[in-house]
Amino acid sequence: MASQEDQAAPRSKGGKAKRVLFVLGALVIAVAGYEGWHWYSYGRFHEETDDAYLQADLITLQAKDTGYIAEILVGPNAAVKRDQIIARIDPQDYQLALEKAQNSLASAQSAEAQIGAQIASGHAAIEQASAAISAASATNDGAQKSYRRAQELRATTAGTQAALDQAEATAKSAAAQVKSAEAALTQAQAELTVLDAKRDSAKLDVRAAETGVKLAERDLTFTEIRAPFDGILTERQIEVGSFVTTGSRIGTMVPIADVYVEANFKETQIADIRPGARVSIKVDAWPDQELHGTVESLTAGTGQVFSLLPASNATGNFTKVVQRVPVRIVIDDADRARLPLRPGMSVVTEIDLRTGKDQPLPAAPQHRPADDTPLTSSRETGAATSQLAQGEG
């Protein structure tokens, strides 16, 4: 009896092992089938990478004037609006410079006005000289007529020599007065020409003084350090009493509203990625929140090309490494506003390759010689050279 129980025990153990193996095999087949179906229906149309990060076009905010910081109106890591005043440089020196420029402008304008008055006086002098010429000409005409009558009377012995001499003297004096009036007119016209030149110079002085006022006003406005766009001021480098010069760093402006994703896809993944493709985005800080975006562009080169110290592959111990191409992804506005996204956060991106097909990647144009001669390969060029040499032989 014992021997029959001993024989049944191995058979029961073998049956259990077969059932376990069968279940495991069925599970493997089910998992493989599911994975295959998932790849065929979904996976082959998507490319995913976790080598992706949030980015923003940061700028370094710098001072445009020199002086001591008199007031800071924004705290560390504070949100600011465009044109909001962040800090003020002591404006006293720039206010004095503006006052000096305004005084120079007033002086130049006064000089211009004086020259304008002198020009008006010059025109009056010309009119007066013209009138004097007319009067002298009339007097001269009368004197010349009297002198001719005196000559006629003296020839007929009806007139005296004394009357003739007096008429001659009067005629000469009248003619001299005409020449004097004409000289006065010429002098008045010359003086007016000089005044016109001075007026042009005075106008230039006024324009230069106006430019000086504008420069002083601009320098004064630069004492107010303003935000160039909406964002967050971080890494503030100034405190009240700090001395800054032109170009001194104030802080870093982060345009939070324009945060985007830079995903580094392998070069073997980008064949079907196109601008306009839809993207699913998950930020590591909020793994349960799914964001959406659109492929904006692909960088014109791999990350290695634009690195500070590009790797040199012209060595004997070369090892091929799959390169990565940065892809810029714009996050949908509604999704971007849901979470406090910050540049540098890690994300996981998944691109739907079935979208964006209507926007192919731009291809480089074929370069042609300037004279529009047909392009020939090196093999064709070598064959033509060989035939030419044989013909000469």
C-alpha angles and dihedrals in degrees: 000000000000092000092058091053090049090053093047093053096066091046092053091048091050091050092052091050091052092050091050091049090048092051092047091048091049090050092049091049091047093049092046090047092049092047091048092049091046091051093046095047100033119356098063090057095053136065120200136189136171092198090096135112140183113257138183134188097254122192132197109235110221136187119252097195136049122241147078122309105249100178140011116202101178128065127221114293091002125157113245136188127227112282091010112146111248100177142346130229116214101274100195097101092046092048090054090048089052092049090051091050091049090052090051089051092050090050092050092048090050091052090050091050091050091052089048089055091048090052090053088050089049092054089051090050090052091051090048091049090049090052090048090053091052091050093045091048091053091048090047092052091053093046092049091051091049090049092052092049091049089053091050092048092048090052091056092044089243092111133054128240090239092059090049092051092049092049090050093051091048091050093051092048091050092050090050090051090055091053090047091052091049090050090050090053091050090050092049091050091050091049089050090052090053091048091051090054091048090050091054089050090047090052089053089050090052092050091049090049090049089052089050090053091050091050091049091048091049092049089050092052089051089065085075108072106209134188111256092210143354112291146090125302109219136167091034110197102189139075132182107289095025114140114229133183132197106297097020113146115252099176144290122289115213117195097214092177090062100048112145138177125254108197119187107213123187115256087244090061103051101070093099100028111115135177109266095036115140118246135200112214131194121185115214090225091060107026093170094057116084118202128191133216147154133249106250102179147330121240114252093241143011123284091256092062093059097040120118092243109027114207117252114226095184092100135106095243095057116163119187113235124187107246126219129227118210113234119197114220124189115214117225111259094236092051094044091056093053097069134039093245118190130191114260097035116135119244140177116228131195120189123205103223092197090072130068094035092132091067109061121192113266115256125213113257119243111259116230131188117266092249092056092240113162116266114247129191123242090249092056091046091051092049092051091050091050093051091049091052092050092050091052089049 
